[in-house]
């Protein structure tokens, strides 16, 4: 059974930082993709960042490029998202997502109307709230 356990959300002031963690189990990581989506009230679901375990290649949305950093720990089967220089518009529910055997495919699925989806494509965490005040 695939399990994704997120932690690290919270409330910060603009300009602050947070680190989100997603500990994963139940699938083979070698050729998998993992990432983070976010959704704010009234907005669609956006792929913020993703990483491919096999070669550590990454994707970042333009809205976070240069401020967020995704990384992986292959021993702990954990993905991290470091959020720096946070802005009020970063306020959202952040979801960890896993695509076993993705092989770099995840970066092509950049938005949904809402998340988590019920398509059966990949696996979603329960979400962790990030709130940035001005």
Phi, psi and omega per residue, in radians:
X1 nan 2.239 3.110
X2 -1.329 2.296 3.076
X3 -2.304 2.386 3.078
X4 -2.206 2.112 -3.099
X5 -2.067 2.005 -3.094
X6 -1.694 2.685 3.014
X7 -2.735 2.890 2.998
X8 1.863 -0.087 3.098
X9 -1.219 3.016 3.127
X10 2.898 -2.932 -3.131
X11 -2.003 2.270 3.124
X12 -2.425 2.880 3.035
X13 -1.516 2.763 3.108
X14 -0.949 2.406 -3.088
X15 1.630 -0.212 -3.118
X16 -1.410 -3.066 -3.073
X17 -2.370 2.671 3.019
X18 -2.515 2.745 2.992
X19 -2.182 2.127 3.064
X20 -1.648 2.478 3.092
X21 -2.161 2.558 3.068
X22 -2.389 1.922 3.124
X23 -1.655 2.203 -3.019
X24 -2.050 2.625 3.074
X25 -2.669 2.819 3.038
X26 1.676 0.100 3.080
X27 -2.657 2.905 3.140
X28 -1.457 2.228 -3.016
X29 -1.539 -0.336 -2.932
X30 -0.910 -0.751 -3.092
X31 -2.078 0.493 -3.081
X32 -1.719 2.774 3.001
X33 -1.915 2.527 2.963
X34 -2.360 2.720 -3.107
X35 -2.882 -3.070 3.126
X36 -2.256 2.231 2.962
X37 -1.851 2.800 3.021
X38 -2.475 2.663 3.072
X39 -2.495 2.201 3.048
X40 -1.777 2.693 3.122
X41 -0.950 2.241 3.128
X42 1.481 -0.081 -3.137
X43 -1.963 2.895 3.044
X44 -1.373 -3.119 -3.128
X45 -1.675 2.190 -3.015
X46 -2.065 2.313 2.978
X47 -1.299 1.977 -3.115
X48 -1.399 -0.817 -3.075
X49 -2.841 2.665 3.061
X50 -2.538 2.808 3.122
X51 -2.482 2.482 3.093
X52 -1.807 2.127 -2.995
X53 -1.104 -0.587 -3.015
X54 -1.152 -0.626 -3.099
X55 -2.287 0.121 3.117
X56 1.046 0.383 3.066
X57 -1.240 2.569 -3.016
X58 -2.228 2.771 3.015
X59 -2.291 2.476 3.040
X60 -2.330 2.415 2.984
X61 -1.166 2.617 3.139
X62 -1.018 -0.539 -3.078
X63 -1.189 -0.306 -3.084
X64 -2.156 -0.089 -3.072
X65 -1.021 2.303 -3.126
X66 1.552 -0.194 -3.135
X67 -2.024 -0.589 -3.121
X68 -1.860 2.585 3.095
X69 -2.356 2.220 3.099
X70 -1.782 2.498 3.119
X71 -2.600 2.886 -3.102
X72 -2.284 2.623 2.995
X73 -2.118 1.808 -3.038
X74 -1.192 -0.440 3.134
X75 -1.313 -0.761 -3.115
X76 -1.530 -0.077 -3.084
X77 0.918 0.845 -3.058
X78 -2.266 2.477 3.042
X79 -2.007 2.428 -3.134
X80 -2.065 2.600 2.997
X81 -2.272 1.955 3.103
X82 -1.580 2.158 -3.109
X83 -1.912 1.904 3.101
X84 -1.921 2.835 3.079
X85 0.852 0.855 -3.055
X86 -1.128 2.529 3.132
X87 -2.094 2.736 3.098
X88 -0.967 -0.565 3.141
X89 -1.260 -0.101 3.026
X90 -1.447 -0.132 3.124
X91 -1.065 2.155 -3.077
X92 -3.066 2.971 2.941
X93 -1.588 2.128 -3.083
X94 -1.774 2.233 -3.112
X95 -1.970 2.282 2.953
X96 -1.348 2.498 -3.110
X97 -2.397 2.444 3.116
X98 -2.217 2.375 3.075
X99 -2.179 1.587 3.113
X100 -1.017 2.412 -3.134
X101 1.081 0.410 -3.098
X102 -1.157 -0.639 3.096
X103 0.999 0.578 3.125
X104 1.684 0.045 -3.063
X105 -1.280 -0.499 -2.979
X106 -1.001 -0.642 -3.065
X107 -1.077 -0.243 3.126
X108 -1.481 -0.162 -3.113
X109 -1.897 1.402 -2.882
X110 -1.630 -0.230 -3.124
X111 -2.773 2.631 3.026
X112 -2.394 2.861 3.072
X113 -1.113 -0.749 3.093
X114 -2.635 2.791 3.087
X115 -2.416 2.678 -0.021
X116 -1.272 2.668 3.100
X117 -1.470 2.886 3.127
X118 -1.958 0.405 -3.023
X119 -1.336 -0.308 -3.057
X120 1.464 0.065 3.116
X121 -1.567 1.824 3.135
X122 1.377 -3.004 -3.064
X123 -2.305 2.500 -3.087
X124 -2.015 2.521 2.920
X125 -1.412 -3.128 -3.115
X126 -1.433 -0.282 3.127
X127 1.726 2.593 3.067
X128 -2.374 2.337 -3.015
X129 -1.460 2.328 2.995
X130 -2.070 2.155 3.140
X131 -2.169 2.177 -3.112
X132 -2.071 2.113 -3.130
X133 -1.761 2.624 -3.095
X134 -1.558 nan nan
